[in-house]
Amino acid sequence: MSAELPFAVSVEIKGVTKAATFSRLPDALAAVRTAVARLPLDDDQADFLDDLFSPHSADRIAHQLVEVGAMRVIAFIGIEPHPIYLCPDQD
């Protein structure tokens, strides 16, 4: 599957960023990586999320968005959960 999607992608990190919409998945993934890099995460979690949203993951995430309709993962700042959502833009 190609990382190019026939729809825009909305991303949000609850409690950290407002929802934003990107016309291209690679741009959405770059925004997530930038936001996650600014969070005070432990090294293991930071490495996991950086790998999960890496440019090399675009095909896998595109497949997830097409087949499942969303991608969700949680970043923990201390013990506080911050869900990270990616989904097709509904507009």
N, C-alpha and C positions, 0 to 999 in steps of 0.2 A: 504494500500500500504506500502511496506517496504521501508525504507530509503536507502537500498542498490540499486544502480542504475547500469544498464548495460553500462554506459558511465561515463567518467570523467567529472568533473564540473569545468568550468572556472569562476573565480570571479575577480571583479575589482571595486575599488572605484575611479571614475574619478577624476583626479586632486590630488589624495592622494596616491593610490597604482597602481602599474603596474598590468596588468592581470597575474594571476597565475592559474595553473591547478592542481587539486587534484583528485586522483583516487577514493577517498571516499567522499561522501557528508558531513559526520560529520567533517572531516578534513577541508573542505571548510568553513563550518559554524563556526568552531573554529577560522579560520583565519580572517573571517569577524568580529567576536566578538572582537578579539584582536585589529584589526585595528580601529574599531569603538570606543573602550574603550580609545584609545589614542587621539581621536579628541576632540576639545574644544566645546562640545555640551551642550545645556541647559539640565537640569535634566529630563524634560519630554521626550525630544527627545532621550536622551541616554537610558532611561528606555524602551521606545517604541522599539528602535532598538535592545536592548539587549533581549527583549522578542521575537521579530520577528525572530531573528536568534538563539534562544536558542536551546539546544540539543533536547528539547521536540517538537520543530517545524519541525524536520527532515522529518517526514512522510508527513506533509502538503507541505513542500517545494519540496519534491520528486514528489509528485502528480502534483504540479504546473509545474515543469520542464518537466515532461512526457507529460502532457496534453496541456500546453500552449507553452512550449519550452524555457521559460525564466522567470526570476523573476527580477523585477526592483523596487527600492524604492529610495527616495532621502533623503540624510542627508544634513542639512543646517548648515554651519559654518558661523554664522552671517546671512547675506542675500545671501551668495554664495552657490548655489546648487552643490552637489556632488552626482551624481547618483551612486547607488550601483547595479551592474549587476551580476547575476548568470545565467549561461546558460550551456547547454551541450557542451563539448569540440568538436570542429569540426575536429580535427585531426584523 
